Amino acid sequence: MKYEVLVTPSVERELEEAYQWISERAPEAAVGWYNGALDACLTLETFPERSPLATEGKAFDREIRQLIYGNGHHAYRILFEVSGRTVRILHIRHGARERLRPG
């Protein structure tokens, strides 16, 4: 049985911002990155618990998981939570950014 994956409007904005940043530096790679990031999110339809817990979960007192998309200094963290049979994508952040904190 598959999970429903919800991509919120704020995550769509984060994807668009990352796409714009990449397209300014490597236009030929931007579309592939964007489509790959969406595909990575959709892999969470099956066994999302395979992804490790993110450190943000402690600060927010919630079980937040992360899926890494990309590698090296091009890695992005897909932060999400699982509730029942629903996976809600919370953020997509470049791996070099500071961890999320309340407030």
N, C-alpha and C positions, 0 to 999 in steps of 0.2 A: 504494500500500500504506500502510495506516494504522499509526501508532505506538500502543502500549498506554500509557495514562496511568495511573500509580499514585498514588493519594492516600493517604498514610500516616495512621495514627491521630493522630499529632502534628499534622499539617496539619488534620485534621478538628477537633481541639481548638482550633487557632488560628482556624479559620473560626467555630466556635461562640462563642469569646470575642469576636471582632469583631462577630458578629451581636448578641450580648448588649449590647455597648457601644453599637452603633447603635440597637438597639431601645429603650434607655433614653432616647435623645435624639430619635429620629425613628421611632417604631414603624411608621408607614405605609411607611417606606422599607426597613426591615430585611429583610423577606422577599425583596424585589426585589434588594437588594444581595447577599444570600446566594446566591440562584439565579443571578444574573449572575456571581458569582465562580466558582461551579462550572462554568458554561458557558464562562467564559474559560479555565479549566483544560482543559476538553475540546477547545478549539480547537487544543490542542497535539498532537492526534491527527494533524494534517497539518502538515508542514513546521515543526517546532519550532525549527529553526535560524534561522528568520526573526527570532527574538528576539535582542537584543544580549547580549553577555557582561556579567555583573554584576561589579562591582568585588570582590565577595567571593571570586571564583575565584582571585585572586592570593594572598590570605591562606590559602586552603585548598589551593592547588596543584591545583585541579580546574577543569574547565570548567563553571562555573555560569552559567546564563542567567537573564534576568528578563523577565517579561511584565508590563506595567503594566495594572492594572485600575482604572478610574475616572479622574478628572482633578483637576487642581488640588490643593487640600489634602485632597481625599477619595481620593487615589490610593493603591492598594495594590500592592506588588511581589510577584509570584508568582515565587519562586525555584525553579529546577528544573535537573536535569541529564539529558542524553540518553546512553543506553548501548545501542548496537545499535538495536533497534526499540522500546525502552522509554523513556518519559519518566517520571522520578520527581520528583514535586513535593516539594521540601524544606521550604519555608516560605511562608507568606503573611504579609507584614508591612506595616504602614502605612508609607507613603513617608517620613513624618517621623521614623521611628525610626532609631536609629544602625545602621550597617551591621554585619552579623554578623562576629564575630572568632573565631578558634579559642579553645577553652576556655570 
